[in-house]
Amino acid sequence: MKRNSLRLLMAVALMATAATPALGHDGSSGDPPHRGPAPRTELPNDGDAFSGPTWIFHADEDACPAGEVCTEHYSSFYHYHYVTGITGTYDGYYDYSTGYGCTGPCTAESTMTMSWTNKWYASIGFDHPPVSGAVGFDVTYTSSQSFSFSFPVPAGQTKVIRYKDWYHVKNLSLRTDYLSSAPPYNVFQQEYGTGWGGAWYQRIFYAQSV
């Protein structure tokens, strides 16, 4: 029987969810990557090394120049953000649909340039530099590269192409200290939370029957 071929050639990032890092407390659901049997091979991710302190100090929002986004967190009080420890590590994934597929007999195949990104999350208002300092990689780093897939689809079957983005995840304990607004600027409140940072390392495509 003659086979049809579905060729998808793109040079754009397919999904905004795959290209957008998880932000801090303001603006992200914070769902961590799913646990599962992890692939052992890794794709290059060597541009995200980070070395820095595991804390940061913020003055009030007037210290941020007008029109600039200086942090993921604002407060009218001076405050410190601390990553107080790494509480665990694991490999996990997010699962996405490419939006492509075909009804057999056919071959669903493509070569495309797609973006990927490291990720992070904090359960309290926080800023990403201390998270990067604690985990040792830039949690906001993003890049792109060429990916290919090819899946034969038998006659009478319909399959869609999905992929899993895999991450090395480090779970974190966090604390924010708020200071009084007048000398001697004592700590008057402490807020505790949890977070995580994920270093992207592999993208696995697969065909799912529908």
C-alpha positions as CSV (number, residue, x, y, z in Angstrom):
1,M,0.0,0.0,0.0
2,K,1.3,3.4,-0.9
3,R,2.5,5.5,2.1
4,N,1.9,9.2,2.4
5,S,4.6,11.3,4.0
6,L,3.8,14.2,6.3
7,R,6.9,16.5,6.3
8,L,6.9,19.4,8.7
9,L,9.7,21.9,8.3
10,M,9.8,24.7,10.8
11,A,12.3,27.2,12.2
12,V,10.3,28.5,15.1
13,A,9.7,27.4,18.7
14,L,6.6,25.4,18.8
15,M,5.1,26.1,22.1
16,A,5.2,29.0,24.4
17,T,5.0,26.7,27.4
18,A,8.2,25.1,26.3
19,A,10.0,28.4,25.9
20,T,8.9,30.2,29.0
21,P,10.7,29.7,32.3
22,A,8.6,29.1,35.4
23,L,8.8,32.3,37.3
24,G,8.6,32.9,41.0
25,H,5.6,33.2,43.3
26,D,4.1,35.9,41.1
27,G,2.9,34.3,37.9
28,S,3.5,30.5,37.9
29,S,1.6,27.5,39.1
30,G,4.9,26.1,40.2
31,D,4.0,22.5,39.2
32,P,7.4,20.7,39.4
33,P,8.5,18.2,36.7
34,H,6.9,14.7,36.9
35,R,9.1,11.9,38.2
36,G,9.8,9.0,35.9
37,P,12.4,6.7,34.4
38,A,14.9,9.2,33.2
39,P,16.9,9.0,29.9
40,R,20.6,8.5,30.5
41,T,21.8,10.5,27.4
42,E,22.1,14.2,27.6
43,L,22.0,16.9,25.0
44,P,24.4,19.9,25.2
45,N,23.5,22.4,27.8
46,D,26.9,23.9,28.6
47,G,26.1,27.7,28.5
48,D,24.2,27.9,31.8
49,A,26.9,27.6,34.4
50,F,26.3,30.1,37.3
51,S,28.4,31.1,40.3
52,G,27.1,33.5,42.8
53,P,25.7,34.1,46.3
54,T,22.7,32.2,47.6
55,W,21.1,35.4,48.9
56,I,20.2,38.9,47.6
57,F,19.2,42.2,49.2
58,H,16.4,44.4,47.8
59,A,15.7,48.0,48.7
60,D,12.2,49.3,48.3
61,E,10.7,49.5,44.8
62,D,11.8,53.2,44.4
63,A,15.3,51.8,44.0
64,C,14.3,50.2,40.7
65,P,14.8,52.6,37.8
66,A,11.5,53.6,36.2
67,G,10.5,51.3,33.3
68,E,12.8,48.5,34.3
69,V,12.0,45.1,35.8
70,C,14.6,44.5,38.4
71,T,13.3,41.5,40.3
72,E,10.5,39.0,40.4
73,H,9.5,40.4,43.8
74,Y,8.8,43.8,45.2
75,S,8.1,45.0,48.7
76,S,7.8,48.4,50.4
77,F,10.3,47.1,53.0
78,Y,13.9,46.4,52.7
79,H,14.4,42.6,52.6
80,Y,16.8,39.7,52.0
81,H,16.0,36.6,50.0
82,Y,17.9,33.4,51.1
83,V,18.2,29.9,49.7
84,T,18.8,28.1,53.0
85,G,19.5,24.6,51.6
86,I,19.0,21.9,48.9
87,T,16.5,19.4,50.2
88,G,16.6,16.8,47.5
89,T,17.4,16.0,43.8
90,Y,15.7,14.0,41.1
91,D,15.2,13.8,37.3
92,G,11.7,14.8,36.0
93,Y,9.9,15.8,32.9
94,Y,7.1,18.0,31.4
95,D,5.0,16.5,28.6
96,Y,4.0,18.6,25.6
97,S,2.1,18.1,22.3
98,T,3.7,19.3,19.1
99,G,0.2,19.6,17.5
100,Y,1.2,17.4,14.6
101,G,0.2,13.9,13.5
102,C,-1.4,11.9,10.7
103,T,-3.7,9.1,9.9
104,G,-2.0,6.1,8.4
105,P,-0.6,4.8,6.2
106,C,1.8,7.7,6.6
107,T,5.1,8.9,8.2
108,A,5.0,11.7,10.7
109,E,8.4,13.3,10.4
110,S,10.0,16.7,10.9
111,T,13.2,18.6,11.4
112,M,12.8,21.9,13.2
113,T,14.5,24.4,15.3
114,M,12.9,24.5,18.8
115,S,13.7,26.4,21.9
116,W,14.2,25.1,25.4
117,T,14.8,26.7,28.8
118,N,15.8,25.9,32.4
119,K,13.1,26.5,34.9
120,W,12.6,27.6,38.5
121,Y,9.8,28.2,41.0
122,A,9.4,29.7,44.5
123,S,6.4,29.3,46.7
124,I,7.0,32.8,48.2
125,G,7.9,36.1,46.6
126,F,11.5,35.6,45.5
127,D,14.2,36.5,42.9
128,H,16.1,34.1,40.7
129,P,19.8,35.0,41.3
130,P,19.9,33.2,44.7
131,V,18.2,30.2,43.2
132,S,20.9,30.1,40.4
133,G,23.6,30.5,43.0
134,A,22.3,27.6,45.0
135,V,21.8,25.1,42.2
136,G,24.9,26.1,40.2
137,F,23.2,26.9,36.9
138,D,21.3,29.9,35.5
139,V,17.7,29.0,36.0
140,T,16.6,31.5,33.4
141,Y,19.0,30.3,30.7
142,T,17.3,29.5,27.3
143,S,18.6,28.4,24.0
144,S,17.5,26.6,20.8
145,Q,18.7,23.8,18.6
146,S,17.6,21.5,15.7
147,F,15.5,18.5,16.5
148,S,14.3,15.6,14.2
149,F,11.7,12.9,14.5
150,S,10.2,10.2,12.3
151,F,7.4,7.9,13.2
152,P,5.7,5.4,10.7
153,V,1.9,5.2,11.2
154,P,0.1,2.0,10.1
155,A,-3.0,2.1,8.0
156,G,-6.1,2.9,9.9
157,Q,-4.3,4.4,12.9
158,T,-4.0,8.1,13.9
159,K,-1.1,9.2,15.9
160,V,0.0,12.6,17.3
161,I,3.6,13.5,18.1
162,R,4.4,14.6,21.6
163,Y,7.7,15.2,23.5
164,K,9.0,15.2,27.0
165,D,11.5,17.8,28.2
166,W,13.7,16.3,31.0
167,Y,15.3,18.2,33.8
168,H,17.8,17.7,36.6
169,V,15.8,19.1,39.5
170,K,17.1,20.4,42.8
171,N,14.5,21.1,45.6
172,L,15.2,24.1,47.8
173,S,14.3,25.6,51.2
174,L,13.8,29.4,51.1
175,R,13.5,32.3,53.5
176,T,12.8,36.0,53.2
177,D,13.7,38.5,56.0
178,Y,11.9,41.8,56.1
179,L,13.6,44.7,57.8
180,S,12.1,47.7,59.6
181,S,11.9,50.9,57.7
182,A,14.0,52.9,60.2
183,P,17.3,52.4,61.9
184,P,18.6,50.0,63.2
185,Y,16.7,48.1,60.4
186,N,16.0,45.0,62.5
187,V,14.3,41.9,61.0
188,F,10.6,42.2,62.0
189,Q,9.2,39.3,59.9
190,Q,10.5,36.1,58.3
191,E,8.7,34.2,55.6
192,Y,9.6,30.6,54.8
193,G,8.9,28.7,51.6
194,T,10.1,26.0,49.2
195,G,11.3,26.1,45.6
196,W,13.2,24.3,42.9
197,G,15.5,24.8,40.0
198,G,15.5,22.6,36.9
199,A,18.4,22.2,34.4
200,W,17.1,21.0,31.0
201,Y,19.0,18.1,29.6
202,Q,17.0,16.1,27.1
203,R,14.0,16.2,24.7
204,I,12.3,12.9,23.8
205,F,9.7,12.6,21.0
206,Y,7.1,9.9,20.8
207,A,4.0,9.0,18.9
208,Q,0.7,8.6,20.8
209,S,-2.3,6.8,19.3
210,V,-5.6,8.7,19.4
